């Protein structure tokens, strides 16, 4: 699993990755429904704060977002090659 700095992605690409994640995850945003723009903005803030990271799985050839602490935990569990 490779960490992808969000700053290295172009604006359209970053938005597409975030939108795909939001649509796939179907996150519950509470009583009020949020627009896609609001959901994307929320994830962008999480990326900027470092709470969320973008990863690329070279085996599955997929890109996803995950909590930074989850990524760190996976790194600790992965044996060194």
C-alpha positions in Angstrom: 0.0 0.0 0.0 1.4 3.3 -1.1 0.6 6.7 0.6 -0.4 9.3 -2.0 0.1 12.9 -0.9 -3.2 14.6 -1.8 -1.2 17.7 -2.9 0.3 15.7 -5.8 -3.2 15.1 -7.3 -4.7 17.7 -9.7 -7.9 19.4 -8.6 -10.2 17.3 -10.8 -8.5 14.1 -9.9 -8.6 14.8 -6.2 -12.3 15.7 -6.4 -13.0 12.5 -8.4 -11.2 10.3 -5.8 -13.1 12.0 -2.9 -16.5 11.8 -4.7 -16.0 8.1 -5.4 -15.1 7.5 -1.8 -18.1 9.5 -0.5 -20.5 7.6 -2.8 -19.0 4.2 -2.0 -19.0 4.8 1.8 -22.5 6.2 2.1 -21.5 8.0 5.2 -24.3 9.1 7.6 -24.2 12.9 7.9 -26.9 13.1 10.5 -30.5 14.3 10.3 -29.9 16.8 7.6 -28.9 15.7 4.1 -25.6 17.2 2.9 -24.9 18.1 -0.7 -22.0 16.4 -2.5 -20.1 19.7 -2.4 -20.5 19.8 1.4 -19.3 16.2 1.7 -16.3 16.8 -0.6 -15.4 19.9 1.4 -15.5 18.0 4.7 -13.2 15.3 3.3 -10.9 18.0 1.9 -10.6 19.5 5.4 -9.8 16.1 6.8 -7.0 15.6 4.3 -5.6 19.1 5.0 -5.6 18.3 8.8 -3.9 15.0 8.2 -6.8 13.0 9.7 -7.4 11.2 6.4 -4.9 9.9 3.8 -5.1 8.7 0.3 -3.6 5.3 -0.4 -3.0 3.2 -3.5 -3.1 -0.6 -3.5 -0.7 -1.7 -6.2 -2.1 -5.3 -6.1 -5.8 -4.4 -6.5 -4.8 -1.2 -8.5 -7.3 0.8 -6.5 -7.1 4.1 -4.7 -9.0 4.9 -1.4 -9.1 7.1 1.6 -8.6 6.0 5.1 -8.1 7.4 8.5 -4.4 8.2 9.2 -4.4 6.1 12.3 -5.8 3.2 10.3 -3.1 3.6 7.8 -0.4 3.7 10.5 -1.8 0.6 12.2 -1.7 -1.3 8.9 1.9 -0.3 8.4 2.7 -1.7 11.9 1.0 -5.0 11.1 2.7 -5.4 7.7 5.9 -7.4 7.9 9.0 -5.7 6.4 9.9 -7.1 3.1 
